[in-house]
Amino acid sequence: MRLDKFLSDTTDLTRSLAKKAMHREEVMVDGVVVKNPATQVGSSNDVSWLGQSLALVGLRYVMLHKPSGVECSARRGLYPLAHELIELPKSERLNPVGRLDVDTTGLVLMTDDGQWSHRITSPKRRCEKVYEVTLDEPLEGEAAQRAIEMFQDGVLLDGEEQPTKPAELEMLGTHRARLVLIEGKYHQVKRMFAAIGNHVTDLHRSSIGPIALDETLAPGEWRHLSEEEVGSF
Ligand code: URA
């Protein structure tokens, strides 16, 4: 890899600022000042800037227990961002694999591996996402049975041209349900319940495919995925 790219990957410097730093003789490779940005370096080289050794971060895979009031977005708006909860270098490069609304809690997978992310979110994969839902109005008896059938058959949501893909609804109580989706339309769970005249008051994602939210993680906490979890997609 070129030295200017190595510096932009491992520090806050852009490639053009990296070139300027080299010009100011701030960059060393294996103890020798290097000014040529095209110099090839790899993991066997000791690259330093202003005396500090730099290491490539590589690909990272984490699960976050997203609390309410945190946004799955790249740009700061009103709320703190999911990647700001991950205390890793360059955490802004960790992108959520499928977003949750700001008020939704639960499992968010985050990675800087775009191909892995695509394998999970690709509609062809039909990866199952499990949501725990709390409803404003009771849903029971025949109405519950109708909702189960309707969600199984597909619902035409406002503004959409295609009905939703088959979704499995299980009632856990009069106001509590589990919904399994194999796609991820915008606000899909809330819009599906709105389509049957109900309102979601609390929404929590408990799993994505074979990866379940680690119950030892409190809201706001995260951990690296195991090799097995990463390999499961
Ligand atoms: N469906 C929603 O409505 N919101 C989410 O955050 C996720 C799925």
Residues whose N, C-alpha, C, O or C-beta is under 5 A from the ligand:
A	BS01	URA	R99 L100 D101 T104 H187 Q188 V189 K190 R191
